[in-house]
Amino acid sequence: MDVNTQRLVTIISELQYELDITKRKLQAEMAEKERILTRLSSIAGSKLTHNNPNIADLSDKNRPQKIGEMFNELYDNEWTDTVDSMTETMEETEVITKLRKALQYVYTKTKREAEDQYRSLQNALFQRDLRKSESENFIPIYKKISELQKEVSSISITNAKQSLREDSEFMLPFESVMIYGEPFVNRCVELCWMMHIQDPPMVLDFGSSAEIVDKNVFRFFTRSGELVDFVVWPAVLLHDNGPLIQKGVVQPFKKHTEKNSKR
């Protein structure tokens, strides 16, 4: 090999080496760019979905719409079975009222426990309460807290059931409900807990008696009418003051009772 050829081979080798270095740098820069874009997309997605019930995760078998359907099945199945069992020794209206109050107690208790759990997870991460001005920067972490609550929900629900059994304020007035309708109570705990850990939390609308029946929110029980006598089953809302997921059930006053009340 003459000197010129050897020199040319050396130059080509050096250029090939520099080209390889440049390619590796370019690949590293592209990988970093992709990582940043993925991170920004994740943050944007978290901000978009955090506390935004209008964007549903269709892969979540316990998403709000499904929970609403399961809550309606609870009314059709466990609630009906419990009413049938308890009306052997009690008046139907008394049984319905007792079951509604039991559900309200479970709903309120699990709401408090789910909120306490969320705050505990938040404090464990941040070691302090965040000011509102700071919270925007931690939306992806809030999203992770909500996801973590869902991941450990089976354990949390088991604990919530045990907590209810150890709660004398529930067990004393609702002992008969536990005797005749333990599956009903257990399912109430499960579904109420799943409602509370949604982002944002779902809401049960128990309505009130003596008000005009809102036919957009409630359907009739065994008769029709204008004024609510008592609420049989609550309506399910996507979130506080949000759209309806499932209608509730009310029993209106009898027609002659309504007329007498208007005199």
C-alpha atoms as one frame of an Amber mdcrd trajectory, in Angstrom:
protein
   0.000   0.000   0.000   1.547   3.321  -1.047   1.679   6.339   1.220  -1.262
   8.130  -0.396  -3.511   5.087  -0.169  -2.569   4.541   3.461  -3.261   8.187
   4.178  -6.663   7.903   2.506  -7.550   4.802   4.529  -6.604   6.621   7.731
  -8.749   9.635   6.828 -11.706   7.373   5.999 -11.322   5.531   9.328 -11.219
   8.816  11.233 -14.297  10.085   9.412 -16.117   6.806  10.094 -15.247   7.084
  13.784 -16.488  10.690  13.927 -19.648   9.644  12.097 -20.269   6.871  14.640
 -19.771   9.349  17.502 -22.181  11.796  15.873 -24.785   9.051  15.346 -24.590
   7.994  18.999 -24.949  11.604  20.150 -27.916  12.088  17.846 -29.564   8.889
  19.110 -29.012   9.985  22.719 -30.487  13.421  21.985 -33.495  11.858  20.248
 -34.030   9.474  23.176 -33.862  12.382  25.626 -36.282  14.381  23.487 -38.677
  11.413  23.423 -38.380  11.046  27.188 -39.172  14.733  27.706 -42.118  14.607
  25.302 -43.466  11.505  27.047 -43.080  13.211  30.418 -44.825  16.370  29.192
 -47.586  14.269  27.669 -48.004  12.399  30.956 -48.194  15.655  32.916 -50.656
  17.139  30.435 -52.743  13.974  30.601 -52.726  14.041  34.395 -53.815  17.685
  34.427 -56.518  16.898  31.904 -57.955  13.912  33.777 -57.303  14.937  37.410
 -60.622  15.854  38.985 -62.179  15.730  35.507 -65.002  13.165  35.428 -65.810
  13.898  31.788 -62.810  11.834  30.665 -63.422   8.183  31.537 -60.797   5.472
  31.680 -62.560   2.782  29.664 -60.070   0.163  30.851 -61.204   0.655  34.462
 -63.816  -1.981  35.312 -64.814   0.128  38.325 -65.292   3.402  36.469 -68.282
   5.557  37.555 -70.743   4.240  34.973 -70.019   0.638  35.995 -70.281   1.506
  39.688 -73.674   3.073  38.989 -74.813  -0.119  37.283 -73.583  -2.246  40.200
 -75.380   0.058  42.644 -78.602  -0.475  40.720 -78.006  -4.248  40.879 -77.559
  -3.922  44.649 -81.065  -2.456  44.830 -82.517  -5.168  42.593 -80.821  -8.064
  44.388 -79.418  -7.725  47.936 -81.767  -4.894  48.916 -84.831  -6.820  47.705
 -83.715 -10.004  49.477 -83.195  -8.112  52.737 -86.587  -6.412  52.505 -88.248
  -9.785  51.913 -86.527 -11.271  54.976 -87.159  -8.370  57.339 -90.804  -7.789
  56.390 -91.639 -11.145  57.959 -91.416  -9.403  61.347 -91.562  -5.656  60.493
 -93.695  -3.289  58.439 -92.364  -2.698  54.924 -92.098   1.075  55.334 -90.131
   0.641  58.552 -87.775  -1.821  56.851 -87.207   0.452  53.848 -86.472   3.405
  56.117 -84.060   1.359  58.223 -82.174   0.111  55.153 -81.916   3.626  53.741
 -80.551   4.937  57.032 -78.082   2.041  57.213 -76.866   2.898  53.718 -76.567
   6.578  54.671 -74.462   5.657  57.694 -72.183   3.444  55.589 -71.909   6.151
  52.927 -70.915   8.824  55.462 -68.520   6.584  57.389 -66.685   5.282  54.314
 -66.479   8.829  52.937 -64.688   9.970  56.076 -62.361   6.955  56.047 -61.497
   7.330  52.350 -60.731  11.029  52.834 -58.546  10.238  55.857 -56.656   7.649
  53.812 -56.079  10.132  50.982 -54.749  12.760  53.391 -52.464  10.193  55.037
 -50.988   9.236  51.663 -50.576  12.896  50.752 -48.866  13.732  54.038 -46.570
  10.720  53.693 -45.380  12.070  50.350 -45.173  15.775  51.110 -44.687  15.786
  54.896 -46.917  18.868  55.069 -50.160  20.369  53.800 -49.805  22.061  50.438
 -50.952  25.588  49.763 -53.447  25.876  46.932 -50.879  27.800  44.866 -48.519
  24.819  45.118 -51.008  22.076  44.329 -51.001  22.683  40.552 -47.378  21.555
  40.413 -48.204  18.191  41.969 -51.209  17.102  39.893 -49.375  14.004  38.539
 -48.659  12.976  42.135 -52.288  13.526  43.152 -53.210  11.272  40.249 -50.820
   8.627  41.588 -52.417   8.880  45.040 -55.849   8.253  43.493 -54.443   5.311
  41.540 -52.824   3.912  44.688 -56.131   4.124  46.546 -57.723   2.065  43.793
 -54.885  -0.473  43.789 -55.278  -1.158  47.523 -59.082  -0.846  47.521 -59.682
  -4.537  48.273 -57.640  -4.243  51.485 -59.271  -0.914  52.345 -62.754  -2.348
  51.842 -61.968  -5.318  54.094 -60.780  -2.892  56.774 -63.882  -0.720  56.301
 -66.157  -3.742  56.805 -64.331  -4.669  59.998 -64.458  -1.080  61.214 -68.227
  -1.052  60.683 -68.685  -4.246  62.709 -66.736  -2.692  65.574 -68.782   0.520
  65.443 -71.452   0.410  68.146 -73.175   3.475  66.672 -73.970   1.315  63.658
 -74.358  -2.128  65.204 -76.828  -1.141  67.922 -79.508   0.537  65.768 -78.909
  -1.689  62.727 -78.402  -5.080  64.356 -81.444  -6.489  62.548 -80.043  -5.312
  59.214 -76.807  -7.196  59.900 -78.733 -10.310  60.942 -81.046 -10.426  57.926
 -79.016  -8.532  55.354 -75.276  -8.877  55.916 -74.647  -9.342  52.146 -76.529
  -6.074  51.591 -74.383  -4.206  54.130 -71.158  -5.667  52.747 -72.064  -4.627
  49.217 -72.965  -1.144  50.448 -69.481  -0.812  51.944 -67.825  -2.029  48.742
 -69.699   0.271  46.381 -69.623   3.326  48.646 -65.856   2.963  49.019 -65.411
   2.700  45.248 -67.538   5.824  44.811 -65.450   7.828  47.265 -62.092   7.025
  45.631 -63.144   8.194  42.175 -61.543  11.393  40.899 -63.631  13.393  41.732
 -65.714  11.334  44.191 -69.182  10.175  43.185 -72.181  11.290  45.237 -75.393
   9.690  46.502 -78.447  11.968  46.475 -80.838  10.856  49.224 -83.334  13.628
  48.484 -85.847  14.535  51.188 -89.473  13.960  52.090 -92.332  16.402  51.506
 -90.692  17.868  48.400 -92.015  17.670  44.844 -90.844  14.517  43.089 -88.032
  15.282  40.657 -88.817  12.775  37.925 -85.487  13.504  36.263 -83.661  12.130
  39.309 -86.076   9.651  40.931 -88.501   7.013  39.732 -91.614   5.839  41.586
 -91.707   2.841  43.939 -95.213   1.312  44.044 -97.382   4.316  43.179 -97.188
   7.652  41.408 -97.741  11.074  42.930 -96.444  14.612  43.220 -95.002  14.890
  46.743 -92.337  12.620  48.236 -93.514  10.587  51.224 -90.142   8.888  51.750
 -87.002   8.084  49.778 -86.570   4.381  49.072 -83.198   4.401  47.298 -80.764
   7.256  46.544 -79.816   8.537  43.115 -76.198   8.291  41.956 -74.427  11.409
  40.664 -71.122  11.478  38.797 -69.840  14.053  41.293 -71.182  16.787  43.588
 -73.870  18.677  41.628 -72.886  16.530  38.645 -74.866  14.619  36.014 -77.069
  11.669  36.905 -75.620   8.155  36.669 -78.560   6.160  38.080 -82.022   7.273
  39.169 -83.115   6.816  42.761 -86.501   5.552  43.959 -89.145   7.431  45.968
 -92.553   6.616  47.364 -94.934   9.569  46.935 -97.912  10.331  49.131-101.226
   8.834  48.112-103.372  11.172  46.052-105.918  11.925  48.785-103.109  12.610
  51.277-101.612  15.170  48.898-104.980  16.893  48.508-105.475  17.047  52.266
-101.993  18.507  52.751-102.791  21.334  50.306-105.974  22.462  52.119
